[in-house]
């Protein structure tokens, strides 16, 4: 598939001014007022543009430029508020901001999709509310993780949570954490695609696949890595009864979670004394994480097969967990407190995972396939939850990394140097 015509670009050095970060919300008030006025104008002009596009098959150049400037401006303001960028944005939506949007020129579109564009955009708008600064998916988006409930209720959208945590990090360090910046930009990018589709700037549907949204997101090595081997096909029968089929697993999860909490407490004491996890406890808790990954992937349609009950590796959506390693005792001592920001990010991603599974249920029931974008978004959420569990269970002291990337970006090709070429290679 070709790249989506609406993509977010990131040209940011992560440096932040502590003074402007501290007063970020206050400084953004003029922009919020101007954005509200501009939004009101877009709603009115949008109806006129819809009628014209329905007749002509595309937007006039002037209206296209007006809506494109609005989408870029809303993205700039969102990036400034989310601390995904540092400079104070302009008021015109001109290109060149560190977090920006590429928008294609006017092009012919299907009148049939133009006629029902607002209706077709509803699923994307719902998902955008969980990835941007919206409500985060509702109270139903919760799941049991080791006896605790991670829910998006009251947490906010993914970009909003990244902004909240990034505010404290930027004040303390003068830098925005790379993972939080990338995840926030990803949420803003999907929101920009949704606005562009709704406002008839493109007829390509928003795609939540991280590879279709922006640059090659960063993903450094981590002891807990995602393994994705899914072809996207779904059995309509098991999709229809997915929640019912998972009932035995819910019972088993509740029992195993109780044991996992007790094992995690013991492992915390062991790691505090020895500086590393006990091998039997490490294996037991790693198997539990494998199991929760499999069950979560099955429940939210990130994978298709019915999972086993033992947490054995090999499921289409799985994680690789490194063996026990030495850990910092100070990090171990304050592990639960240090994990709170990760729980917040996991809660926001849990809201996105719930919406992706909900929308994917309808798509898979009709087409027999899980949309790749929704599947990949779900896989990112599953990976982050697994890394959070491994951190909280003291399996590793490496902090969860919040990048939207599925896999590390490919390494650049080494530059060819004539003096490094073997003598016989040119013959």
Beta strands, then each sheet from edge to edge (+ up, - down):
strand 1: 7-10
strand 2: 99-102
strand 3: 142-145
strand 4: 148-151
strand 5: 224-228
strand 6: 317-321
sheet 1: 1+ 2-
sheet 2: 3+ 4-
sheet 3: 5+ 6-
end
